[in-house]
Protein backbone atom coordinates (compact mmCIF):
# COMPACT_ATOMS: atom_id res chain seq x y z
CA UNK A 1 0.00 0.00 0.00
CA UNK A 2 1.25 3.47 -0.83
CA UNK A 3 1.67 5.84 2.12
CA UNK A 4 3.18 9.31 2.58
CA UNK A 5 6.04 10.56 4.74
CA UNK A 6 7.71 13.94 5.24
CA UNK A 7 11.30 14.34 4.08
CA UNK A 8 13.71 17.22 4.52
CA UNK A 9 16.23 17.92 1.76
CA UNK A 10 14.59 15.23 -0.38
CA UNK A 11 16.98 13.70 -2.90
CA UNK A 12 20.05 15.37 -1.40
CA UNK A 13 23.01 13.85 0.38
CA UNK A 14 21.77 15.08 3.78
CA UNK A 15 18.16 13.91 3.31
CA UNK A 16 16.25 13.44 6.55
CA UNK A 17 12.87 12.13 7.60
CA UNK A 18 10.49 13.92 9.95
CA UNK A 19 10.17 12.27 13.35
CA UNK A 20 8.50 13.15 16.60
CA UNK A 21 10.18 12.33 19.88
CA UNK A 22 7.78 11.08 22.54
CA UNK A 23 9.69 10.10 25.64
CA UNK A 24 12.60 7.97 24.42
CA UNK A 25 10.85 6.93 21.20
CA UNK A 26 11.33 8.47 17.76
CA UNK A 27 8.17 8.15 15.70
CA UNK A 28 8.07 8.45 11.92
CA UNK A 29 4.63 9.61 10.88
CA UNK A 30 3.27 7.47 8.05
CA UNK A 31 0.20 9.10 6.54
CA UNK A 32 -2.41 7.03 4.75
CA UNK A 33 -3.70 10.11 2.90
CA UNK A 34 -1.51 12.56 0.98
CA UNK A 35 -3.79 15.46 2.02
CA UNK A 36 -3.11 14.73 5.70
CA UNK A 37 0.65 14.69 5.08
CA UNK A 38 0.45 17.96 3.12
CA UNK A 39 -1.59 19.63 5.86
CA UNK A 40 0.94 18.52 8.49
CA UNK A 41 3.81 19.86 6.34
CA UNK A 42 2.03 23.23 6.07
CA UNK A 43 1.56 23.32 9.85
CA UNK A 44 5.29 22.71 10.28
CA UNK A 45 6.04 25.55 7.89
CA UNK A 46 3.62 27.86 9.73
CA UNK A 47 5.55 27.16 12.95
CA UNK A 48 8.87 28.09 11.29
CA UNK A 49 10.08 24.49 11.05
CA UNK A 50 12.10 23.62 7.96
CA UNK A 51 9.73 22.90 5.07
CA UNK A 52 9.41 19.15 4.36
CA UNK A 53 8.49 17.47 1.10
CA UNK A 54 5.62 14.98 1.03
CA UNK A 55 6.91 11.74 -0.51
CA UNK A 56 4.94 8.65 -1.51
CA UNK A 57 6.45 5.31 -0.51
CA UNK A 58 5.39 1.73 -0.14
CA UNK A 59 4.34 1.04 3.43
CA UNK A 60 6.52 -2.08 3.63
CA UNK A 61 9.58 -0.05 2.53
CA UNK A 62 9.11 2.68 5.14
CA UNK A 63 8.42 0.14 7.88
CA UNK A 64 11.63 -1.70 6.93
CA UNK A 65 13.54 1.59 7.02
CA UNK A 66 12.12 2.43 10.46
CA UNK A 67 13.12 -0.94 11.84
CA UNK A 68 16.66 -0.71 10.46
CA UNK A 69 17.15 2.88 11.69
CA UNK A 70 15.75 2.32 15.18
CA UNK A 71 12.60 4.38 14.61
CA UNK A 72 9.00 3.41 15.19
CA UNK A 73 6.56 3.89 12.33
CA UNK A 74 3.24 5.43 13.35
CA UNK A 75 0.44 5.06 10.81
CA UNK A 76 -1.94 8.02 10.70
CA UNK A 77 -5.05 6.51 9.09
CA UNK A 78 -7.55 8.49 7.01
CA UNK A 79 -10.19 10.04 9.25
CA UNK A 80 -8.01 9.67 12.37
CA UNK A 81 -9.47 11.36 15.47
CA UNK A 82 -7.02 11.77 18.38
CA UNK A 83 -8.11 10.70 21.85
CA UNK A 84 -5.06 11.80 23.89
CA UNK A 85 -2.52 14.63 23.94
CA UNK A 86 0.10 12.28 22.50
CA UNK A 87 -2.22 11.35 19.64
CA UNK A 88 -2.83 15.05 18.91
CA UNK A 89 0.84 15.27 17.89
CA UNK A 90 -0.04 13.00 14.98
CA UNK A 91 -2.28 15.73 13.56
CA UNK A 92 -0.50 18.91 14.67
CA UNK A 93 3.23 19.28 15.26
CA UNK A 94 4.70 20.32 18.60
CA UNK A 95 5.64 23.96 18.93
CA UNK A 96 9.34 23.26 19.45
CA UNK A 97 12.01 21.70 17.30
CA UNK A 98 15.47 20.26 17.82
CA UNK A 99 18.11 22.94 17.58
CA UNK A 100 20.33 20.74 15.43
CA UNK A 101 18.91 17.81 13.53
CA UNK A 102 20.84 14.81 12.27
CA UNK A 103 20.40 15.92 8.67
CA UNK A 104 21.85 19.37 9.44
CA UNK A 105 25.08 18.13 11.04
CA UNK A 106 26.98 18.07 7.72
CA UNK A 107 25.81 21.56 6.81
CA UNK A 108 28.34 24.36 7.13
CA UNK A 109 27.51 26.94 9.80
CA UNK A 110 25.80 29.96 8.35
CA UNK A 111 26.44 33.53 9.31
CA UNK A 112 23.41 34.69 11.24
CA UNK A 113 21.33 37.11 9.24
CA UNK A 114 19.49 39.88 11.03
CA UNK A 115 15.75 39.55 10.81
CA UNK A 116 14.31 42.06 8.41
CA UNK A 117 10.92 43.47 7.75
CA UNK A 118 8.90 41.93 4.89
CA UNK A 119 10.15 43.23 1.55
CA UNK A 120 6.77 44.42 0.42
CA UNK A 121 3.23 45.00 1.54
CA UNK A 122 2.26 41.80 -0.31
CA UNK A 123 4.72 39.82 1.85
CA UNK A 124 3.24 41.32 5.01
CA UNK A 125 -0.27 40.45 3.88
CA UNK A 126 0.80 36.90 3.00
CA UNK A 127 2.43 36.47 6.42
CA UNK A 128 -0.70 37.75 8.16
CA UNK A 129 -2.90 35.42 6.10
CA UNK A 130 -0.66 32.45 6.92
CA UNK A 131 -0.88 33.28 10.63
CA UNK A 132 -4.69 33.54 10.38
CA UNK A 133 -4.89 30.13 8.68
CA UNK A 134 -2.57 28.59 11.30
CA UNK A 135 -4.80 29.87 14.11
CA UNK A 136 -7.89 28.47 12.38
CA UNK A 137 -6.26 25.06 12.02
CA UNK A 138 -5.18 25.07 15.66
CA UNK A 139 -8.74 25.94 16.62
CA UNK A 140 -9.95 22.77 14.93
CA UNK A 141 -7.97 20.71 17.43
Secondary structure, 3 states (H helix, E strand, C coil): CEEEEEEECCCCCCCEECEEEECCEEEEEEECCHHHHHHHHHHHHHCCCCCCEEEEEEHHHHHHHHHHHCCEEEEECCCCCCCCHHHHCCCCCCCCCCCCCHHHCCCCCCCCCCCCCCCCHHHHHHHHHHHHHHHHHHHHC
